[in-house]
Amino acid sequence: MVVAHDWRSGLESVGKFASFCSRVVLLPKLPMDAEEMGLEANFYGVGVVVRDEGRVVVAPEPFVRQCHKPAAWWFSEEIYDRVVGHH
C-alpha cells in the first residue's frame, strides 16, 4: 500500500511493486477526476482506497506469482526483516 496525496503520483509509486505483490493506493479523499482515476487504476490492476470515506473505490487485482526471481526473494526478506525484525 502506498499513501499518496494524489492518485497520479500514487499510481506511479505503487507501480514499482507490480512484480512483487498486489498494489493499493491510499488517498485522503476522492479526487475530482475520480472516473478517470478508476479507469486507469482498473487498467493497471491497482486498488484505490479513500481514507476519508473509509471505502475501497477500486479493488486491487490479486497477485499471481509468475516465478521466483532473486529480486522477489530479496524483497520478501526485506519486508520480513522490517515487519518482524531481528531477535
N, C-alpha and C positions, 0 to 999 in steps of 0.2 A: 504494500500500500504506500502510495506517495501522497503526501499532503501538499496541496498547491493552492495558490490564490486565484488562478485562472486555469481553465481546462486545457488550453493550448500548451502551456508550459508543463502542466501535469502529464499530459499525453506524451510529450517529448521525454520527460524524465522517466516515466514508467516504461517506456519502450526499451530501455536498456536491460530490462529483466525478462524480455519475451522468451528467451531460451531457457529460463530457469523456473518460472512459476506463473500462476495466474496473476493478473495485474489489475489493480484498482486505484483510481484517483479519488482522493477525499477533498471535496471542495467546501468552502464555508457557506456558500449559498448558490442557488440555481442561477446560472448566467442568463443574460437577456437572449443570447443565441442558443438556447437550450436544445432546439430541434437540430441545428447543425452539429452541436456537440454530441447529441445522441447518435446521429447517423455516423459520424466519424468514429466514435468510441465503439459502436457495433461493428464497423468495418474492420477495425484493428483488434477486436475481441477484448477490449479494455472495459472494466466495470467503472461506474461512476456512482459515488455516494455523496449526498448532500448533507452535511453535518447539521445545519440549521433546521432542516426538515426531518432529519433522522430517517431518511429512506434511501433505498437503492434506486437510482434513476435508470441505470443500465447495469444489468448483471454481467459479470465477467465470464469469458469462456473458460471452461475447465482446462487446466494444464494437462497436456499429454506429453510425457517424456518420449522423445524420439530415439535417443540413445544416450549412453553415459559418455560424457566427454570430460577431460581433465578440468576444464573451466567450471563445469557444473559441480564436480566433486569438490573443488576448491571453494566455490560459492557456498555449498552446503556446510562445509567445515567452518567457514567464516560466520555464517548465521548461527550455527550451533554454539560456537565459542562466544558470540555476543549474547545469546539468549541464556545459555547455561553457565558459561564462564569456566575458568579453571578452578578446580578444587584441590 
